[in-house]
Amino acid sequence: MLRQGLIMSASTRLCNPASRLIALVSALLGGVRIISCHGYRTTAPPRRPLLVPSRRSWAQRAPLRHQYHRLDDGDRQAYSPISLQRPRNIRVCSVLCNMVGADGADGCVSKDGDSEDDNATLGESPYLMDEHGRPCGVRDGTSLGALQTPHSGRHFRPTHPKYTSGGRLRSKLRSVLRPFTGKRTGAEAPSRTPNAKRTFFSRRNRRFTEGWYYRLTLPEYNESFVFVFSIEDAGRRVRGKKSPLTLACMQLLGPDDTYLVQSDENDAKFWGWKRAQALGCTFEWKEGFAEGAKESGGDAREIAAMTPEEWREAVSSGFQILPFHLQGRLDGHDGTFGGVRANQGRPGTAEYDMTIRPVAGWGDYPPLSSPGGRPDGTERYRQRSTAGWLASFPVFEPHWQITMAHARASGTVNWNGTTYSFEDAPFYGEKNWGGAFPTKWYWAQCNSFDDHPDLSFTAGGGIRQLPFSFLPGKRTETLGLIGIHYEGRFYEIVPWTGEMEWSVWPWGRWEFRGRCTDKRGEIQFEAEVVAVTDADIMGVLLRAPTKDEGMQYFCRDSGFGQVVLSLWELEWDNETGDFVRSPNKKPLLDSACSSQCTVEVGGGPWWDVWRVNSKMSNTLKQLIRLPLIMRKA
């Protein structure tokens, strides 16, 4: 006989009195089994069945067949998110968790059953679903599981009602008590989030921004689209008031370097998963959807991730990024002629809806030519932090992580009335988080090369602040890197395993050269990348977060760079006492070309050519290399 038990979201971490009380009572009644969306489970199985009342969602189209559902043990499975109807014999995992402020990435529903209809319901869905039939995590065994990079999940602390402690019950209590306490409630009030206690590195009192960058390249149209989403100072209070720099923003770069933007000062509209790359913000709901939610006793403002089908029916303007899907509607203005706030420029619209197939994260990956193209979960496909393992700690800012160095997208983009349809188009994703962008930087990226469909490169560098910069001595360092993904192998050139140099003009030319000479690596190699733009390509000014003034024009981008990339294998030469290009081997890549390279310069000042031989202090170099040394030992 199957064992039964209470399933709780691991994201609560038993961090508040309510969750501790529920855990204690549940343990006395029948034991507690804590399961996260990723399948981690702890504590002993329960001794007796426990029935948990299910909560009916207004968004579900079919009536529930039972008022109570028995919580059966067994393997966790996901069912198709296409239908909003709840399947039979489900396990309601997050009813109690929502009452105590569980993380939105947990509290998933998994489905049991042996009938043919039940098995058909599973389909090919990559998501775990919550009790409302909405995505809340990625099921085990997907291609994303092995290719997901560190830091894919959110770092900001959301103020979205989905994450606030107490959920709907507490918000209703606040509204009842408001006439007597005089305290603000709802979206006006500063929300308390799980684990929001003050710490040494507390983000409640300091400037913090997190941004996501995605690029879609359409070779058949000779165009590219850039999608930039950001959240600034979520929940931050300055002298008892909401930070004046708080902003949720969507920026789009389109054909001929045109630029559209839409933003909202209400940070409570922005949500994000903690353990996977999923985020979104609804600027405006469709009138019928919001009214339907209210009539059913719900509140559309409490909804975070939705199925793509529900999102299309519910959202008038906003965006949603799931690990395998990106969609959005922008109803904003031309960012080149106005500010970032609403109604500060010439009106403009855009709509996009596409499925995403990850190919490479930031490490080795199954080449496109391999059967199935799926990772086998071995150590070889272990993904890396772009800036080293210290990116897990707030010592270097801003942080940078490439989350999808290579991917394929299929769908449509409508830009000011013109529709672009595509299938298996090159796609790319990365993110930044921290106090602000560097004071000066460059960046280039391309994964659409002529005759090389399985090739992607990213190069970037800048001036970053060192930890404890308030102490006497050196306060900043200038570092750069080159990352190349080619036919399943990852070639990384970073200061702690080799050397890197660059020459970047104020605009029009980018030159990168570097070598990986780490003897612990499988091979040693050298790369050279040169990108240029035509004289009539001046790029477009984009906004980036600044330390004191929020989103400001701070960088220049263009998707029309012409790039040439070469890659050589190195071998040791006893005569010179150094690594040299192998004379008896052909280059791994000989002048791979593309005319759709994205190039960028940011910060400043840019008075002249920026020439740097990137070097890292020996202390930091040994510290970052520590995991590599231990793994090779």
N, C-alpha and C positions, 0 to 999 in steps of 0.2 A: 504493500500500500504506500502510496506516495505520502511523503511528509508535507506538512503545511506549516506556514509561518508568515509573519508579518514582514513585508518588503519595504525597506526605507531607503531614501536617497542618501548616498554617501556624501553628498555635497553639504548636508547639514552639519556633519562632523560633530554632532551632539554639542553644538557650540552655544546653545542658549537654554535657559531653564525649561522652556516648554518641550524642547526636543528631548532633554534628559528625562523629564517626567514621562513622556510617551514611551521612551525606550525602557524605563524601569517597569511601567505597568505591563508593557508587552512582554518583557522578559519573564515576569511573574506568571502571566497567563499562558504563554506558550513558547517563549524563546524569541530571539530576534536574529534575523539574517539580514545583513546590510549588503546591498548590491548596488554598484554604480552602473552607469550606462556602458561601461567597458567590461563588465563582468567580474570585477573584483568582489570577493565575498569573504566575510569574516564571521566569527562566533559560531557556536554550536547550533545544530538544527533544533527546531522547536519540538515540544513533546506532545502537542495536541493541536487539533485544527483551530483556526481562528477566522472568524468571519468579519470582513470589513465592508461597511456600507459603501456602495458606489455612488458617485456624485454625477448626476446627469448634466451633460453639457448642452447648452442651447445651440451649439454649432453642429451637433450630430443630427443627421437627417432621418435616422430610423430609431424607433423606440427601443429601449432596453428590454430584453426578455426576462431578466431577473433583477430583483432589487438588490440582491446580495450575490457576491461571487466568491467561491472558495479559492483560497490562495494555494495553488498546487506547486510543488517543487518540480524541478526538471530543467532541461536545457533552455536557455533564453533564445527566443527567435523573434524576428521582426516580420510584420505583415505590410502589405502594400499600402503606401500612403495615398493612393489614387482615390480611394473611397473614404468618405468621412463616416461611414457606418461602422459601428463597433462590432467586431467578430464575436463569436460565442466563446465561452469558457476563458475569458481574459483574466489577467491578474492586474488589479489596480494597485500600482506601485507608489503613487505619490499623493494620495488623498491627504494623508496626515502630514506629509512633507510640505505640501503647499501651505498648510496652516501655520507651519513654523518657519517659513521663508526658505525653502529649498532652492538650490541652484537650478536654473532653467535647463541646464544641460542634462539633468538627471530626472528622476521620477518617470521612467519610461514604462510602457506597457509591452509585455511580450505575450505571445499567444500559444496556447496548447491545443492539441486536437489531432485526430487521426483520420478524419473523413476526407474524401476527395475534395470537397468544397473548401475545407480548411487548408489543405495543402496548396490548393490553387490560389488561395488568398495571399499566400506568402509571396508569390511572384518573385521579382528580382529587386525588391525594395532594399536599398542600402541603409535605411534609417530604422532606428528604434522610435517608437511612438509613445506619447503620453496618453493620459486617460481621455483626452479630448480628440484623439486621432491626429495629433500634430507631431512633427519631428522634434525629437529631444536629444538625439545622439546618433552615432554611427555604429552599426552592428559590427561585430567581429567578423573577420574573414573577407572584408572588402579590400579592393586594391589600395584604398586610401590608408588602411590600417598600417601597412608596411612602409608606405611612402610618406606618411605624415611626419612633418618636421617638428622639432621642438618649438615651443612658443607659438604654435598655430592658434591656440585659444586666446581669449581676451586677457588683457592685463589691467584694463581700467575697471573700476568698481561701479557697476551699473546702478542707476537710480530708477530703472524701469519698474513699474508695479509688480511685474513677474518675480522680481528678486527681493522686494522689500519684505522685511520681517513681519510675519503675521498675516500677510496676504489680504484677501478681501475682508475677512472677519475683523482684523485690526483696523483696516481703513474705515469700515462702517462704525466701529466703536469710536474712532477719532471724530467722525462726523457728528455722532450723537453728543459727544462731550465738548465739541467746539464752542457752543454758546456759553458754556460755563468756564472753560479754560482759556478761551481767547487764542488758542494755538491754531496755526494753519494746518490744513489737512490736504490730502490728495496730491495733485501735481504741484500745488504751490509749496507744499511742505518739504523740507529737506529729508529725504528718505534714509532710513537706516538699513544698511545692507548686511548680509551675513559676514561675520569675521571682520567687522568694520572697526575693531578696537584700535586705538592708537598704538603704533609701534615705532621703533627707531627710524624706520624708513617709511613712515606714514605718508600716503599720498593725499590725505585729507587736507593737509595744510600747505601743500606745495603744488606748483604748476605741473600738470600732467596732460599729455595728449597721446592718442593712439590713432594711427592711420593705416589704411589698407590700399594697396595699389594693384590694379589688374589691367592687363593689356591684351587686346584682341587684334590680331593682324590678319588682314584679308588680302592675300596676294592677287586674287583674281580682280579685285577692285583697285589695287595699288593704294589702299587706304588702311588706316589703323584707328582703333578706338581705345581710349584710356578711361578707366573708371577709378576714381579716387574717393574713398569714404573716410571720414575722420570724426572723432569725438574729442572735445577739449574740456578739461576741468569738470568732468562729470561729478556732481555732488560736492564740489569744492566750495567752501565758505570763506569769504574774505571780510574780516571784521564783522562777523555775524550776518553778512548778507551773501547772497548768491554771487559767485564770481562773475564779473562783467565780461570775461573771456569765454564763458561757457557757450559751446556751439556744437551742434550736430550738422555735418556738411556733406554734400555730394557734389563732386566736380567731375565733369566729363569733357574729354578732349576728342574731337571728331575730325571729319574730313577737312582737308586743307588747314589743319591746325586751328579749327574753330573751337570755341570754349563756352560751355554752359555750366551754370552753378545753381544750386538750391540749398537752403540751410534753414535751421530752426534753432531758436535759443532754448527750447525745452529739451534738456538732456534726458528726461524721463521717457522719451520716445525711442531711445536707442537701446538695443539689447545685444547680447553676444554670448556665445557658449564659452564655457571655461576650458573645455578639454578638446575642442575641435574648431576648425575654421568655419564658423557660422556667425553671422551678425546681420543686423538690419535696423531700419528706422522707418516708421510710417509717419510721413508728414501730414497726410490727410486721408481719412477713411472715406469710402463711398457712402453716401448718405443712407441708402437702403440697408447696408450692412450694419452700420453703427446703430440705426434705429431698431433693427431686428435683434441685435444683441441686448439693447436696453429693455425691449419688451419681454425678452426671455429671462430677465433678471441678471444679465451679465453686463460686462463692460468691455468694449473693444480695446480700451487702453491697456487692459491687462494681458492682451494677446501678444506673444513674441513670435517665435517661428511658426510658419504655416506650411501646409503642402503647397506646391506651386499652383495647383488648381484653385485652392481657396484664396491664395494671395491675389490671383488675377481677378477674382470676383469681389474682393474686399477692399483693395487699396487703390486710391485715386492717385496719390503721388508718394513716392518713397522708394525703398530698395530692400532687397533681401538676398543674402548670399548664404547658400548652403554648400556643404562640401562638394556636391555634384551638380549644383544649379546656381545660376546667377540671373536675377531679374530685377527690373526697376522701372519706374516712371518718373521722369523729371518734368516739373512744371515750374520753371524758373526764369532765368534771364541770361543774356550774353555776359559772361564774366569779364570780357575784355573792355567793356564800356561802363562798368559800374562796380559797386561794392559787392561784398559777399552776402550781405543781409538781403531780406526779401524786398522786392520791388525797387532795386537799386540799379536796374539796367534794362536793356531792350529785351522783351519777352522771348523765350525760346523753349522748345519742348523736345523730349527724347523718350524713347521706350525701348527696352531691350529684354530679351528672354532667351536663355541659352542653357543647354546642358554642358557639363564639364567632365572630361575624362582625364584625370591626372596621369602623367607619364613619368615625370621625374620631380623629386623634391629638392633636397640639397645633399646629394650623395649618389652612390651607384644605384642603378635602376635596371629593370628588364628592358632591353632594347626593343624598338618598335618592330624589328624583324623577327623577334622571338615568338614562338607559338603562344598565343593567348596574351602575351605581354603582361603577365601578372607576376608580382614578386612571390618568392617561395618562403618568405619569412626568415631567411637565414641571416647571419650576422653581416653578410656582404652588403645587404641593402639597408643597413643601419644609417638613418639620416642624421645630419649634423646641424649644430648651431652655426649660423653664418659668421657670427663674431666670436666663436669659441664658447666654451662652457660657462665662462664668466657672465655671459649674457643672461644667465638665470638670476643674477643678482644686480641690484641697482648701483653698480660701481662705475659703469661706463654709460654715458648717455649722449645722444639717443641710441637705442638698440635697433638692430636691423636684422631681419630674418627673411630670406627667400623661402617662400612656402611652396611654390610651384614653379620650378625653373623651366618646366616644359609641360604642356598639357594640350588637349584638343577640345575645341568647342564647336557646338552645332546649334543653330537657332537663327534669330533675326534681330536686327537693330533698326529702329526707325529714328532718323535724325532730322528734325524739322520738316517732317512730311515725306522724306525719302527713305525707302525700306531697303535694307541690305540683308540678303539671305546667304547662309554659309553652312558648310558641313566639314567637320574635322579641320577647322582653322586653328593656326597656332595661338596658344593662350599662355599667359604668364601671370604669376602673382607673388607679391611680397608685402611686408608690413614694417612699420616703425613704431616705437613707443618710447616715451620718456618726457623730459621737461620741455625740450624744443629741438629743432633740427641743428646740425652743426653750423658753426659760423661761416664755413666755406666748404663746398663739396663739388664733386662731379659724379656723373653716373652714365652708363650706356648699357643697352640690352638689346638682344636680337635672338629670335628663334625661328626665323623664316629665311633660310639660306637657299640659294640656287643649288640644286642637285644634292642637297644635304638635308633631307627632311628630319633626320634624327640628330640635329645639332642645335645647341643653345648656349649662349654665353651671357654673362653679366659681369660688369666691371664697375667698381665704385671706390671712392676714397674721399677723405675729408679730414678736417681738424676736429678732434674730439677732446673733451675735458677729462683729465686724469682724476682718479679718486683722491680725496683729501687735498684738493687744489687750494684750499685755504692755507695750507702750510707753505713755508718758504721753499723755493726750488721750481722745477719745471712743472707747469700747470696744464699744458696741452701736449698732444702728440699728433703727428700727421701720418695716417696709415691708409693703405689701399689694398685691394684684392682683385683677382680675376678668377671666375669660376666658369668652367666649360663642361658641358654634358654632351658626350658624343658616343653614340652606339653602345649605350649601357654603362659606360665608365665615366666617372667624375674626376676631372682634373682641376685641382684647387691650388691656387698660388696665393699664399698669405705670408705675412712677415714672420710668423713663428715656424714655418717650414721651408722658407726660401727667401727670395728677395723680389722686390717689386719697385718699378719706377714709372713715372708718367710725365707727359708734357701736354698740358691742356690749355688751349687758347681761350681768351674771353668768350669767343664764339666762333664756330666754324671748323675746328679741328681737335681731335682727341687721339692721343698716342699712348698705348700701354705696352709695357714689356715686363716680363717676369719669369722667374725660374723656381721650380720646386726641386730642391737638392737634398731633401730629407732621406737619409740612407735607410730609415726604417720603412719607407714606402715601397710599394711593389715596383714602381718605376720612377725615374726622374725625368723631368720634361721642362720645356721652355715654350712660352707662348708670346705672340706679338699680335696686337690688334691696333688697327688704324681706322678711324671713322672721320668722315668729313661731310659738310653740307655745302650745297651750292650757294653762290653769293646772294641769290634772291630768296633763300630760305632763312628767315630771321627768327623762326620759332614763335612761341606764344608765352607770355608771362603767366605763370601759375602762382597760386597762393600756397603758402606753407606756414606751419605754426611757428611763431616767434616767441621768445621768452616773455617779453613785456607787453606786446601789442596784439597777440592772438594771430589770426589768419591774415597774412599780408602778402603782397606780391614779393616773392623771395627767390624765385627760380625761373629759368627759361628752358622750355622743352620743344622738341620737334620729333616727329616720327618719320622724317625723310632723310635720315643719315645714311650715307653709303659707307659700308664697312668691309674690310678685308681682314681675315683671320688666318693665322698660320700656327701650327703646333708641331713641335719636334720632340723626339725622344732623346734623352741625354745618356752619355756613358762616361765613365771615369777615364781620364787621360793621365797616365803617370808622368809624362814629360812636363805638362803644364801644372800638374797637381790640382786639377779642377775638373769639373764636369764640362763636356763639350757636346755639340750636336753629333749624333752617330753618323759617321761618314758612309757607312755601308747600308744604311737603312733610309728608305724614303720618308719624307715628312708624314706624320700622322694626319695632318691637314695642310694642304698646300694652297694657300690663297683662296679660302672659301669666301664667297662674296654675297652681299645682299644690299638692296637699296631701300630696305625698310627697317633700319636700325633706329631705335629711340635714343636720343642723346639729351643730356641735361647738364647745366651748370647752375649752381645756387650759392646763396650767401655772397660773401665778398670780403674785401674789394677785389675786382678783376681789372687791374690796370694793365697787366702784361701777361705773358705766357707763364703759367704755373708749372714749374719744373721741380719735381721732388723725387728723391730716392728714399722710398719708405723704409723706415727702420723702427724697430721696437726695442725698448729697454730689455736687457738680458733677464732682469728679474721677472717682468711680465711675460716674456717669451717662455721661460721655463715653467712659469705657473700655468699658462694656457696649454703648454705641451704635456702637462702632467698626465691627463687621461690617456693620451696617445702612447706615452712611454709605458704606462702601466698595462695597457692593452697588448702592447708588443712584447712585454717582458715574458 
